[in-house]
Amino acid sequence: MQELFIDNAQQLQDFVDKAANSDWLAVDTEFLRERTYFPKLCLIQVANDKLAAAIDPIALDDLGPLQNLLMNPNIEKVFHAARQDMEIFLNEWEVLPQPLFDTQPAAALLGLGDQVGYGKLIQQVLKTELPKDHSRTDWSRRPLDKAQLRYALDDVIYLGQAYLKMKSQLEQAGRLSWLDAEFKTLTSPQTYSLEPMDMWKKVKGRQHIKGVKLAILQALAAWREEQALAKNLPRRWIIKDDVLLEIARRTPGNAQELERIRGVDAGFVKKSGQAILELIDNARQLPKDRWPRDKRPAARPTPQQEATLDLLGAALRLIAHEAGLSPQVIASRKDLLALLNKDDNCALLKGWRKSLAGEPLQDLIAGKRQVVVEQGTATFKNP
């Protein structure tokens, strides 16, 4: 394995030329996000079966050759827990690498655990323990030492090895196509789009207010999102959730009332108070049909439904055991309730879950199949 640290244009072009005919590339990124809205890209690691490179985006003015490589539709890009990496590439380049393979959901279909971490995955698949010493490294600092580069390169070297083994196992099990829908979602720009007017749904404690106060919270959260984006600052640096919620709850009508709210200081009022008060006033004037509505908890299942859910859960565990999967990978109790309530959006009625578990469980509900205990052992079968 040839290992490289790339911090100039010629090195990058040479690497891209060598990697251009790869069937697959393992990819990872290191970034910081504590002080910014957008993640600050600090390092990009890329490997195939012969080359591994740590590429320095801080030193390089032009990542165009790398972008072309990662956008090559003939090369499968391999990630672990790809969502954050994909968000970074979308922010940097406004396009997403594809085709994609994500080892985290793939691991779930091999019975290796739901949302399994990278270190545990490598231990399970390759029987190799990776060090965790640099998981909290400040990757923006230069120079990077040998231990940091070793850690960074190992992330993609072992990822590629795990991918080859896992993909082969999925093909043998006939489950590779089960991942198509999830990978399609990961490579869709819409997955990462944020609508400011929807950001109120992420405010902790929002369930404690309703009506026009929820409309005020919606306006305030949208304003905060736009400010954070424009200034490239974390949302909490603009205004914290609990303060945002308290403003919506108390609906101040002037600067003095606004400043009396805990967490709102004179500097904030001077700088942004007028905008906040105008948002509150505008939200107050909205007609009721334009107030947002938070999803309230569904009504508690009846005792009969609870018993049916227990039965469905037992059948699900039997299905999962037969498939070598964790029941949680297939469905939650909430999903079982949605199936029982004939909800068309139920996850058990989509993709691979439908044929594996959704349809058999529908047969159980309809009385076409049953859970039977024979000699102390439960089985799921036709009557």
C-alpha positions as CSV (number, residue, x, y, z in Angstrom):
1,M,0.0,0.0,0.0
2,Q,1.5,3.3,-1.1
3,E,0.6,6.1,1.5
4,L,0.6,9.8,0.6
5,F,0.1,13.1,2.2
6,I,-0.9,15.6,-0.5
7,D,-0.6,19.3,0.0
8,N,0.2,20.6,-3.5
9,A,-1.4,20.6,-6.9
10,Q,1.0,18.3,-8.7
11,Q,0.8,15.7,-6.0
12,L,-3.0,15.8,-6.2
13,Q,-3.1,15.5,-10.0
14,D,-0.6,12.6,-9.8
15,F,-2.8,10.8,-7.3
16,V,-6.0,11.4,-9.3
17,D,-4.4,10.0,-12.4
18,K,-3.3,6.9,-10.6
19,A,-6.8,6.4,-9.0
20,A,-8.8,7.2,-12.1
21,N,-9.3,3.6,-13.1
22,S,-10.4,2.3,-9.6
23,D,-13.5,0.2,-9.3
24,W,-14.1,1.7,-5.8
25,L,-12.6,4.3,-3.5
26,A,-13.0,4.4,0.3
27,V,-13.5,8.0,1.4
28,D,-13.6,9.8,4.7
29,T,-13.3,13.4,5.9
30,E,-12.1,15.2,9.0
31,F,-13.7,18.5,9.9
32,L,-14.5,21.0,12.6
33,R,-18.0,22.4,13.4
34,E,-17.8,23.8,16.9
35,R,-17.5,27.4,15.8
36,T,-19.2,27.5,12.5
37,Y,-22.6,26.8,10.9
38,F,-21.0,24.9,8.0
39,P,-18.4,22.3,8.8
40,K,-14.8,23.4,8.1
41,L,-13.2,20.7,5.9
42,C,-9.7,19.9,7.2
43,L,-8.7,16.6,5.6
44,I,-10.0,14.2,2.9
45,Q,-8.8,10.6,3.0
46,V,-9.2,8.5,-0.1
47,A,-8.0,4.9,-0.7
48,N,-8.3,2.0,-3.1
49,D,-6.5,-1.4,-2.8
50,K,-3.1,0.0,-3.7
51,L,-3.1,3.7,-2.8
52,A,-4.1,5.7,0.3
53,A,-3.9,9.5,0.4
54,A,-4.6,12.1,3.1
55,I,-5.4,15.3,1.1
56,D,-5.0,18.7,2.7
57,P,-7.8,21.0,1.6
58,I,-6.4,23.8,3.8
59,A,-3.2,23.9,1.7
60,L,-4.7,23.3,-1.7
61,D,-6.4,26.2,-3.5
62,D,-8.1,23.9,-6.1
63,L,-9.7,20.6,-5.3
64,G,-11.1,20.3,-8.8
65,P,-9.2,17.2,-9.8
66,L,-10.4,15.4,-6.6
67,Q,-13.9,16.5,-7.3
68,N,-13.8,15.0,-10.8
69,L,-12.4,11.8,-9.3
70,L,-15.2,11.5,-6.7
71,M,-17.9,12.4,-9.1
72,N,-16.8,9.7,-11.6
73,P,-20.0,7.6,-12.1
74,N,-17.9,4.5,-12.9
75,I,-16.2,4.4,-9.4
76,E,-18.2,3.3,-6.3
77,K,-17.5,5.6,-3.4
78,V,-17.4,3.9,0.0
79,F,-18.2,5.7,3.2
80,H,-19.1,4.7,6.8
81,A,-22.1,6.7,8.1
82,A,-22.0,8.8,5.0
83,R,-24.5,11.6,5.8
84,Q,-22.1,14.1,7.3
85,D,-19.4,13.5,4.6
86,M,-22.0,14.0,1.9
87,E,-23.3,17.2,3.5
88,I,-19.7,18.5,3.4
89,F,-19.2,17.7,-0.2
90,L,-22.5,19.3,-1.1
91,N,-21.5,22.4,0.7
92,E,-18.1,22.5,-1.0
93,W,-19.1,21.5,-4.5
94,E,-22.9,21.7,-4.7
95,V,-22.9,18.1,-6.1
96,L,-22.8,14.7,-4.4
97,P,-20.5,11.7,-5.1
98,Q,-22.3,8.8,-6.6
99,P,-22.6,5.8,-6.8
100,L,-22.3,5.3,-3.1
101,F,-21.9,2.4,-0.7
102,D,-22.4,3.1,3.1
103,T,-21.0,0.4,5.4
104,Q,-23.2,1.4,8.3
105,P,-26.6,0.4,6.9
106,A,-24.9,-2.5,5.1
107,A,-23.7,-3.8,8.5
108,A,-27.2,-3.8,9.8
109,L,-28.2,-6.2,7.0
110,L,-25.4,-8.5,7.9
111,G,-26.6,-8.7,11.5
112,L,-23.6,-6.6,12.8
113,G,-25.8,-4.1,14.7
114,D,-27.9,-1.1,14.0
115,Q,-26.0,2.2,13.7
116,V,-22.7,0.4,14.4
117,G,-19.7,2.6,14.9
118,Y,-16.6,2.4,12.6
119,G,-14.2,1.0,15.2
120,K,-16.7,-1.8,16.2
121,L,-17.4,-2.5,12.5
122,I,-13.7,-3.1,11.7
123,Q,-13.3,-5.2,14.8
124,Q,-16.3,-7.4,13.8
125,V,-15.5,-7.7,10.1
126,L,-11.7,-7.7,10.0
127,K,-10.9,-8.7,13.6
128,T,-8.7,-5.6,14.0
129,E,-8.7,-3.1,16.8
130,L,-8.2,0.5,15.7
131,P,-6.8,3.1,18.1
132,K,-9.2,5.9,19.3
133,D,-6.5,8.4,20.4
134,H,-7.2,11.0,17.8
135,S,-11.0,11.0,17.7
136,R,-11.0,14.5,19.3
137,T,-8.1,15.9,17.3
138,D,-8.2,19.5,16.1
139,W,-7.7,18.6,12.4
140,S,-7.3,22.3,11.4
141,R,-3.9,22.6,13.1
142,R,-0.7,22.1,11.0
143,P,1.5,20.3,10.8
144,L,-0.2,17.0,11.3
145,D,2.1,14.5,13.1
146,K,2.7,10.9,12.0
147,A,0.3,9.4,14.5
148,Q,-2.5,11.7,13.3
149,L,-1.9,10.8,9.6
150,R,-1.7,7.1,10.6
151,Y,-5.1,7.4,12.3
152,A,-6.6,9.3,9.3
153,L,-5.2,6.8,6.7
154,D,-6.4,3.8,8.6
155,D,-9.9,5.1,8.4
156,V,-10.0,4.5,4.6
157,I,-7.5,1.6,4.3
158,Y,-9.6,-0.6,6.6
159,L,-12.8,0.8,5.3
160,G,-11.9,-0.5,1.8
161,Q,-11.1,-3.9,3.1
162,A,-14.3,-4.2,5.1
163,Y,-16.3,-3.0,2.1
164,L,-15.0,-5.8,-0.2
165,K,-15.8,-8.4,2.4
166,M,-19.2,-7.0,3.3
167,K,-20.3,-6.5,-0.3
168,S,-19.4,-10.1,-1.1
169,Q,-21.4,-11.3,1.9
170,L,-24.4,-9.2,0.9
171,E,-24.3,-10.5,-2.6
172,Q,-24.2,-14.1,-1.4
173,A,-27.2,-13.4,0.9
174,G,-29.1,-11.8,-1.9
175,R,-29.4,-8.6,0.1
176,L,-27.3,-6.1,-1.8
177,S,-30.3,-4.6,-3.6
178,W,-32.0,-4.0,-0.3
179,L,-29.7,-1.0,0.2
180,D,-30.6,0.7,-3.1
181,A,-33.3,2.9,-1.7
182,E,-31.2,4.1,1.2
183,F,-28.2,4.8,-1.0
184,K,-30.5,6.8,-3.3
185,T,-31.6,8.9,-0.4
186,L,-28.0,9.6,0.6
187,T,-27.1,10.8,-2.8
188,S,-30.1,13.1,-3.2
189,P,-29.4,16.8,-2.5
190,Q,-33.0,17.1,-1.1
191,T,-31.9,15.0,1.8
192,Y,-29.6,17.8,3.0
193,S,-31.8,20.8,2.3
194,L,-33.0,22.8,5.3
195,E,-36.1,25.0,5.1
196,P,-35.8,27.9,7.7
197,M,-39.5,27.9,8.3
198,D,-39.3,24.2,9.4
199,M,-36.5,24.8,11.9
200,W,-39.0,25.4,14.8
201,K,-39.4,21.6,14.8
202,K,-35.9,21.2,16.1
203,V,-36.3,23.6,19.1
204,K,-36.2,21.6,22.3
205,G,-39.3,22.2,24.4
206,R,-41.6,23.3,21.5
207,Q,-44.2,20.8,22.6
208,H,-45.0,23.0,25.6
209,I,-46.5,25.8,23.5
210,K,-49.1,26.0,20.9
211,G,-51.3,28.4,18.9
212,V,-50.0,31.8,18.1
213,K,-47.0,31.2,20.3
214,L,-46.0,28.4,18.1
215,A,-46.3,30.7,15.1
216,I,-44.0,33.2,16.9
217,L,-41.5,30.4,17.6
218,Q,-41.6,29.4,13.9
219,A,-40.8,33.0,12.9
220,L,-38.0,33.3,15.4
221,A,-36.4,30.0,14.6
222,A,-36.4,30.8,10.8
223,W,-34.8,34.2,11.6
224,R,-32.1,32.5,13.7
225,E,-31.4,29.9,10.9
226,E,-31.0,32.7,8.3
227,Q,-28.7,34.6,10.6
228,A,-26.6,31.6,11.4
229,L,-26.3,30.7,7.8
230,A,-25.4,34.2,6.7
231,K,-22.8,34.6,9.4
232,N,-21.5,31.0,9.3
233,L,-22.0,30.7,13.0
234,P,-23.6,27.9,15.2
235,R,-27.3,28.5,15.8
236,R,-26.7,28.6,19.6
237,W,-24.3,31.5,19.1
238,I,-27.1,33.5,17.6
239,I,-29.6,32.7,20.3
240,K,-30.1,29.5,22.4
241,D,-33.1,27.2,22.2
242,D,-34.3,27.9,25.7
243,V,-34.2,31.7,25.1
244,L,-35.9,31.4,21.8
245,L,-38.7,29.4,23.5
246,E,-39.0,31.8,26.4
247,I,-39.4,34.8,23.9
248,A,-42.2,32.9,22.1
249,R,-43.8,32.0,25.4
250,R,-43.8,35.6,26.8
251,T,-44.3,37.4,23.5
252,P,-42.7,40.7,24.6
253,G,-44.2,43.9,23.0
254,N,-41.2,46.2,23.4
255,A,-37.5,46.3,24.0
256,Q,-37.8,46.6,27.8
257,E,-39.9,43.5,28.0
258,L,-37.6,41.7,25.7
259,E,-34.5,42.6,27.7
260,R,-36.1,41.3,30.9
261,I,-36.1,37.8,29.5
262,R,-33.3,35.7,31.0
263,G,-30.6,35.1,28.4
264,V,-31.3,38.3,26.5
265,D,-28.8,41.0,27.1
266,A,-28.7,44.7,26.2
267,G,-26.3,44.1,23.3
268,F,-28.6,41.6,21.7
269,V,-31.6,43.9,22.1
270,K,-29.6,46.8,20.6
271,K,-28.5,44.7,17.6
272,S,-31.5,42.5,16.9
273,G,-34.3,43.6,19.2
274,Q,-36.2,45.5,16.6
275,A,-36.1,42.6,14.2
276,I,-37.3,40.2,16.9
277,L,-40.2,42.5,17.9
278,E,-41.3,42.9,14.3
279,L,-41.3,39.1,13.9
280,I,-43.4,38.7,17.0
281,D,-45.9,41.3,15.8
282,N,-46.2,39.8,12.3
283,A,-46.7,36.3,13.7
284,R,-49.4,37.6,16.1
285,Q,-51.3,38.9,13.0
286,L,-51.3,35.6,11.2
287,P,-54.7,33.9,10.7
288,K,-55.2,30.7,12.7
289,D,-55.0,28.5,9.6
290,R,-51.4,29.6,9.1
291,W,-50.3,28.7,12.6
292,P,-47.9,25.7,12.6
293,R,-49.2,22.6,14.2
294,D,-46.9,20.4,16.2
295,K,-47.6,16.7,15.9
296,R,-49.1,15.6,19.2
297,P,-48.4,12.2,20.6
298,A,-50.7,9.5,19.2
299,A,-53.5,8.2,21.4
300,R,-52.3,5.4,23.6
301,P,-53.0,2.0,22.2
302,T,-56.0,0.2,23.7
303,P,-55.3,-2.9,25.8
304,Q,-56.4,-5.0,22.8
305,Q,-53.9,-3.2,20.5
306,E,-51.1,-3.5,23.1
307,A,-51.7,-7.3,23.1
308,T,-51.7,-7.4,19.3
309,L,-48.5,-5.4,19.3
310,D,-46.9,-7.8,21.7
311,L,-47.9,-10.6,19.3
312,L,-46.5,-8.8,16.3
313,G,-43.3,-8.1,18.2
314,A,-42.9,-11.8,18.9
315,A,-43.5,-12.6,15.2
316,L,-41.0,-9.9,14.3
317,R,-38.3,-11.4,16.6
318,L,-38.8,-14.8,15.0
319,I,-38.6,-13.3,11.5
320,A,-35.4,-11.4,12.5
321,H,-33.8,-14.4,14.0
322,E,-34.5,-16.4,10.9
323,A,-32.9,-13.6,8.8
324,G,-30.0,-13.2,11.1
325,L,-30.9,-9.6,11.9
326,S,-31.7,-7.5,14.9
327,P,-35.5,-6.8,15.2
328,Q,-34.7,-3.1,15.6
329,V,-33.1,-3.0,12.2
330,I,-36.4,-4.1,10.6
331,A,-39.0,-2.2,12.6
332,S,-39.8,-0.4,15.9
333,R,-42.9,-0.8,18.0
334,K,-44.1,2.5,16.4
335,D,-43.7,0.9,13.0
336,L,-45.8,-2.1,14.2
337,L,-48.5,0.2,15.4
338,A,-48.5,2.0,12.0
339,L,-48.9,-1.4,10.3
340,L,-51.7,-2.3,12.6
341,N,-53.4,1.0,11.9
342,K,-53.0,0.5,8.1
343,D,-50.8,3.5,7.7
344,D,-49.7,3.7,4.0
345,N,-46.4,5.5,5.1
346,C,-45.4,2.6,7.4
347,A,-41.8,1.6,6.9
348,L,-42.8,-2.1,6.9
349,L,-44.7,-1.5,3.7
350,K,-41.7,-0.3,1.8
351,G,-38.6,-1.8,0.1
352,W,-37.0,-5.0,1.5
353,R,-38.9,-4.7,4.8
354,K,-42.2,-5.3,3.1
355,S,-41.3,-8.7,1.7
356,L,-39.2,-9.8,4.7
357,A,-41.6,-8.7,7.5
358,G,-44.4,-6.4,6.4
359,E,-46.4,-8.9,4.3
360,P,-46.0,-11.8,6.8
361,L,-47.1,-9.6,9.7
362,Q,-50.1,-8.4,7.6
363,D,-50.9,-12.1,7.2
364,L,-50.7,-12.5,11.0
365,I,-53.1,-9.6,11.5
366,A,-55.5,-11.1,8.9
367,G,-55.4,-14.5,10.6
368,K,-53.6,-16.1,7.6
369,R,-50.5,-16.9,9.8
370,Q,-50.0,-17.5,13.5
371,V,-47.5,-17.7,16.3
372,V,-47.6,-21.1,17.8
373,V,-45.8,-22.5,20.9
374,E,-44.9,-26.2,20.4
375,Q,-42.9,-28.0,23.1
376,G,-41.9,-24.7,24.7
377,T,-40.7,-23.1,21.4
378,A,-42.5,-20.4,19.5
379,T,-42.8,-20.6,15.7
380,F,-44.3,-18.4,13.1
381,K,-46.2,-20.4,10.5
382,N,-49.3,-20.9,8.4
383,P,-52.3,-22.2,10.3
